[in-house]
Structure formats: structure tokens, C-alpha cells
Amino acid sequence: MRIASIGIPLLALAVVAPAAEARVTTPVRVSPSGTRVQDSAVGAGGNRTAVLMSTYTRSGGRRHYELYARVGTSRRLGALQRLARRRGGTPSVAVGADGTAVAAWVEDRTGPRVAVAPPGKAFGAPRQLNATTANLASPRPAIMLGGVAVTSLGRAVVTWSAGSSAEVATAASGRAFGPTRVLGTSGFSPPSVTVGLEASAVATWLDTPLEPAPGAAPADARLL
């Protein structure tokens, strides 16, 4: 796996460089040697870049899965960090304007997990986020990661779906994630999330109530 930066010179230099002169830097290898990358994610903000790589190796006729991360600047990423050793879904990562990076992924049937890299530091130990059992037809529902957002003040938001339940967890800058909140029900896809105005985050999902109330208007977006 390789990474390259695309863009014009930043800050003052952008004033004299028209957009037509955007350039691509020379690609550099970021993935660990001897592994195969099956999924990846990248996030940038606050002069920091974070890369996640879901990899596997073959040994004894079996696949061995690992999730790696690197965080630094677009020109110089830090050392490899191994965040997980289990198979999971496609990872996601976001970086706030303050430099806080948040990585999220789902390990097989165990729910969403997160790791946070404070400004100027590497990722800390992964933490489990608890999917609720509300609106679930199965005691072990399929869990799908929705997205990750980090506001300009370092507030982190992670969304996912557990069965038909659209869910979210948030964390203030430098704090642990709070309890899981149920946004609504959605039988099609996990909720998406993005950064909004004034250090807020906005989550959206396709609202599909299990038993819709007659005449009730579905709420399909919420300011977090």
C-alpha cells in the first residue's frame, strides 16, 4: 500500500500558486512488509495524517488478520502500530482540526472498537464500544460501522448499526466515550456522520421504523 499527497502548496504559498498547478508527491510505502492489505482508510486535519490498514498473512494454510495504523504528517508518518489481531470490517479514521485522530473498526461479532491519538501522540489502547440490544431481533446481530467524525475541538463521534438499530457514541476531547445512544431504526445501512458548523457533528440514516406510527413523520437526521 502506498500514499501520496495531492494539493497546492499550503498557507501563504497558495496565494501565488493557482489551483491548476496542484501536484502529486512521490508515493511512499506505508504498509508493513510481508502482508496483504485488504482494506484501508485515511484521514487528515490539523497538519496530521492517519492511515489504517486491514491486513492479512498466510501461514499453515490459514489467514492471520491484523489492523495497523500510522499517524504523523503527510510528509512523514510515524511508526507502525498494531491495533488489532482479529478479522473485522472496513476500518474508518478521522482527524480533527486540533490534530486528534480517531480510528474505528468492527471485529467479528464483538461490536465497534475505537483508538484515539491525541494531538502530537500515537494511538492509545483500543476501547470497546457497547452496541445496545434495543430493537434487535437477534441476541448477536450483525454490526456494521457507519463512520467517524472529529470536530475542530477534538470531540469524537462514531456511528454504527447493530441489526436494525442505528447507534452512536461520542467523546469530548481527552475524555472516554460515553454510553451508546440509539438514533433510530434502519434495516438498510449504518448511519453516516460528518462534521457540522460550530464544532458540531451531524448523523444521518435511512429511517425505517419497525412499526411506524400512523401519520408520524420520521426523523432521519440529528445534530449531535
Secondary structure, 3 states (H helix, E strand, C coil): CEECCEECCCCHHHHHCCHHHCEECCCEECCCCCCEEEEEEEEEECCEEEEEEEEEEEECCEEEEEEEEEEECCCCECCCEEEECCCECCCEEEECCCCCEEEEEEECCCEEEEEEECCCCCCCCCEECCCCCCCCCCCCCCEEEEEEEECCCCCEEEEEEECCEEEEEEECCCCCCCCCEEEEECCCCCCEEEECCCCCEEEECCCCCCCCCCCCCCCCEEEC
